[in-house]
């Protein structure tokens, strides 16, 4: 692992809350019955994180640690932020390699 690879890509999911992009498995909309069940089961297991600040849940983020995170932002908005964050991470990584005299 190279020096530039150590910093995780954090993505804003609303109201100053961030999540590590590497840990996210899925970003889904909360309307369907299976998603409502997923939310309730996570609450029973103590794996539910409510990042909505009291607002309506507009997306559900599922992580590799089985945590379920509720966000007040639309799934599309979060997806765009993930894409932007990954692009910035790649650019930062390429810059770091260039400074080290390596090719990216």
N, C-alpha and C positions, 0 to 999 in steps of 0.2 A: 504494500500500500504506500502510495506516494504522499508527500507532505500536503499537497493541494487537495487530496481526496478526503481529508479528515472532517471538514466542516459540513454538517448536514444541511440540506435544503429545507428551510422552514417556510410554510405557506400560511398566509393570513386567512383564517376562516371566519373572520368577523369580530368586531369589538375588541381588537387587540389580542385575540386568541390565535395561536399558531399550532400547526401540526407538522410533524416530520414527513416529508413527501415519501421517503423510503419506506415508511411503515404503513402507508395507506393501501388497502386492497381495492376498495370500491367507494364510489360516491353515488348515492341513490336518492330518489325522491321518496318522501315519506307517506304518500297517499295509499298505497296498496295494503291489503291485509297482511301479506307476508312481512312487509316492512314494519307494520304495527306490532306484529308478534315478535320480530327481532328486537324491537325497542323494549317491549315488556320483559322479554327473557333477559336482556342485558341488565335491565333495572333489578330484576330478581337476583342476578349473579353479582351485582355490585360493579358492573363494567360499563355503566352508562355515564357519559360525560355530557352535561347540558351546557353548551356554549352559546345559547340563544339570548342571554340577558333578558329573559322574560318575554321575548317576542315569539311569534309563530315559527315553528320548525319548518324550514323549506328544503333542507337536505339532511341526509344521514351519511356519516362517514364511518366506514368499517376499517379497522386496523388489523394488522397481522397478530396482535396480542389479544384479539377478540373484544377489544373495546369498541363501543358504539358511541360516536360523537354526534350530537345534534347541533346544527348550525341554522341561523336565521337567513343565511345567504342561499341563493338559488344554486342548484347543483352545477349549472352551466357556468356561473360566475366563478365558483371554486375550481372547476375544471380548467378554465382559462388561466387562473392564477397558478395552478400546478404547471401548466405548459410554460408560462412565463418564468416561473421559478426554476424549472429544469433547464430552460435555455440560458438563464443567467448563471446557473451552476456549471453548465458546460463551458460557457465563455470564461468564467472565473478559472475553471480548471485548465483551459487552454492557455490563459494568460500566465498562470502559475508555472506550467510546463515551459513556456517560452522564456520566462525569467530564469528558470533553472538551466536553460540551454538545451532543452529537449524538444523534440517534435511532438505535437499533440496527436 
